[in-house]
Amino acid sequence: MRFIKKLLVTGGVAAALITGAVVAPATASASPFVGHWGPYFSADHKAEAEGKFVVDHEKKKVWYWEKFKKPIKKCWWEHGDKKCKVVGWKWEKKWTWKWEEYTKISVKGELTNHKWWGDKKYKCAWAVFKIEDLDGHTSFEKFKNCHKGGDWIGFTETNVNTIDVQVSRGNHFGPKGFFGPWSPVYAAA
C-alpha cells in the first residue's frame, strides 16, 4: 500500500512538472502594449477623434533566394584512388527562409461628428493619419463620418516610427477646412 501511495505522489509531481513546463512558455511571452490617444478636435470643435493603439512584437517567416558559390570539380582516377581538383566556381541559389521580427501597431478609435447638418462643405468629420515608417517614408490613412454621433475607425501598420492625426471638417469627398493641429498618436521609443 505504501508503494502505491509513493507511486501516485511521484506521478502527481511529475504531471505537475510536465503541465508547468507546457504552460510556462505561453505565460512567459510578452503581452502587447496598449496606449491611448486623444481626444483631438477640429479647429471649430465640431469634429472629435480619440482612441487607443496596441503595439505587438511578432515574428514571421520570410522566404527568399539564397545565392552561394559552388565549386566545379574535375575528377580522375590515379593508381586506384579518385583525385579531384577545383577548376572554377559557379553561382547557385536555393529557396530558403528566415525568421524576421517586426512590430505591428493597431490603431483603433472613434470619430465623432458633432454637426452633421448645415453647410454641405463642412458636413462631415475627417481624421487623417500620417504614418512615417522606420525608413522615413510617409503614408496616409483617411476616415470620414458624415452621420450623427460616432463612427469606429481603425487600421494596422508594421514597423512604424511615428503616427500623427489631424482632425478637420469637410464634405463626402475630402477635408475642406477647420483643420486642427497635427497631434501625436504613437511614437517609437
URCORBEL-V751347 format. One record per pair of residues at least 6 apart in sequence whose C-alpha atoms are under 6 Angstrom apart, sorted by sequence separation. I is the first residue (numbers start at 1). GAP is how many residues later the second one is. D is the distance in Angstrom with one decimal. If there is no record, write none. Layout:
<<I & GAP & D> <I & GAP & D>>
This chain:
<<41 & 6 & 5.6> <76 & 6 & 5.8> <117 & 6 & 5.9> <132 & 6 & 4.4> <169 & 6 & 5.5> <170 & 6 & 4.4> <41 & 7 & 4.5> <76 & 7 & 5.5> <116 & 7 & 5.0> <131 & 7 & 5.5> <40 & 8 & 5.7> <75 & 8 & 5.5> <131 & 8 & 5.2> <169 & 8 & 5.5> <40 & 9 & 5.3> <75 & 9 & 4.1> <130 & 9 & 6.0> <131 & 9 & 5.9> <169 & 9 & 5.7> <39 & 10 & 5.5> <74 & 10 & 5.6> <130 & 10 & 4.7> <168 & 10 & 5.3> <39 & 11 & 4.4> <74 & 11 & 5.4> <129 & 11 & 5.5> <168 & 11 & 4.4> <38 & 12 & 4.3> <73 & 12 & 5.4> <113 & 12 & 5.2> <129 & 12 & 5.0> <168 & 12 & 5.9> <37 & 13 & 5.8> <73 & 13 & 4.5> <128 & 13 & 5.8> <167 & 13 & 5.3> <37 & 14 & 5.5> <72 & 14 & 5.7> <73 & 14 & 5.8> <128 & 14 & 4.5> <166 & 14 & 5.7> <36 & 15 & 5.9> <37 & 15 & 5.6> <72 & 15 & 5.8> <127 & 15 & 5.9> <166 & 15 & 5.9> <36 & 16 & 4.1> <72 & 16 & 5.1> <127 & 16 & 5.3> <166 & 16 & 4.8> <35 & 17 & 5.5> <72 & 17 & 5.4> <126 & 17 & 5.7> <165 & 17 & 5.4> <35 & 18 & 5.3> <71 & 18 & 4.5> <126 & 18 & 4.5> <164 & 18 & 6.0> <165 & 18 & 5.3> <34 & 19 & 5.7> <70 & 19 & 5.6> <125 & 19 & 5.6> <164 & 19 & 5.3> <34 & 20 & 4.5> <70 & 20 & 5.4> <125 & 20 & 5.1> <164 & 20 & 4.5> <33 & 21 & 5.6> <69 & 21 & 5.6> <124 & 21 & 5.5> <164 & 21 & 5.2> <33 & 22 & 5.1> <69 & 22 & 4.6> <124 & 22 & 4.2> <163 & 22 & 5.4> <32 & 23 & 5.6> <68 & 23 & 5.8> <163 & 23 & 5.0> <32 & 24 & 4.7> <68 & 24 & 5.6> <162 & 24 & 5.5> <67 & 25 & 5.8> <162 & 25 & 4.4> <67 & 26 & 4.3> <134 & 26 & 5.7> <161 & 26 & 5.9> <66 & 27 & 5.3> <133 & 27 & 4.2> <134 & 27 & 5.1> <161 & 27 & 5.1> <66 & 28 & 5.4> <133 & 28 & 5.0> <65 & 29 & 5.6> <132 & 29 & 5.6> <65 & 30 & 4.7> <132 & 30 & 5.3> <64 & 31 & 5.9> <116 & 31 & 5.9> <64 & 32 & 5.7> <116 & 32 & 5.8> <131 & 32 & 4.6> <63 & 33 & 5.7> <64 & 33 & 6.0> <130 & 33 & 5.6> <63 & 34 & 4.2> <130 & 34 & 5.2> <62 & 35 & 5.3> <129 & 35 & 5.6> <62 & 36 & 5.5> <113 & 36 & 5.5> <129 & 36 & 4.4> <61 & 37 & 5.7> <112 & 37 & 5.4> <128 & 37 & 5.5> <61 & 38 & 4.8> <112 & 38 & 4.0> <128 & 38 & 5.3> <60 & 39 & 5.7> <111 & 39 & 5.4> <127 & 39 & 5.7> <60 & 40 & 5.5> <111 & 40 & 5.3> <127 & 40 & 4.6> <59 & 41 & 5.5> <110 & 41 & 5.5> <126 & 41 & 5.7> <59 & 42 & 4.4> <110 & 42 & 4.5> <126 & 42 & 5.2> <58 & 43 & 5.8> <109 & 43 & 5.8> <110 & 43 & 5.7> <126 & 43 & 5.7> <58 & 44 & 5.6> <109 & 44 & 5.3> <125 & 44 & 4.8> <57 & 45 & 6.0> <108 & 45 & 5.8> <124 & 45 & 5.7> <57 & 46 & 4.6> <108 & 46 & 4.2> <124 & 46 & 5.1> <56 & 47 & 5.8> <107 & 47 & 5.3> <122 & 47 & 5.2> <124 & 47 & 5.3> <56 & 48 & 5.2> <107 & 48 & 5.5> <122 & 48 & 4.3> <123 & 48 & 5.5> <55 & 49 & 5.9> <106 & 49 & 5.9> <121 & 49 & 5.6> <122 & 49 & 5.5> <55 & 50 & 4.7> <106 & 50 & 4.3> <121 & 50 & 5.0> <54 & 51 & 5.6> <105 & 51 & 5.7> <54 & 52 & 5.2> <105 & 52 & 5.4> <53 & 53 & 5.5> <104 & 53 & 5.9> <105 & 53 & 6.0> <53 & 54 & 4.4> <104 & 54 & 4.4> <103 & 55 & 5.5> <52 & 56 & 5.6> <103 & 56 & 5.1> <51 & 57 & 5.7> <51 & 58 & 3.7> <50 & 59 & 5.4> <50 & 60 & 5.7> <49 & 61 & 5.7> <49 & 62 & 4.5> <48 & 63 & 5.8> <48 & 64 & 5.1> <47 & 65 & 5.8> <47 & 66 & 5.0> <47 & 67 & 5.9> <46 & 68 & 4.9> <46 & 69 & 5.8> <47 & 78 & 5.1> <42 & 125 & 4.9> <41 & 126 & 5.8> <42 & 126 & 4.6> <44 & 134 & 6.0> <43 & 135 & 4.7> <42 & 136 & 5.8> <43 & 136 & 5.6> <42 & 137 & 5.5> <43 & 137 & 4.8> <42 & 138 & 4.4> <37 & 148 & 5.4>>
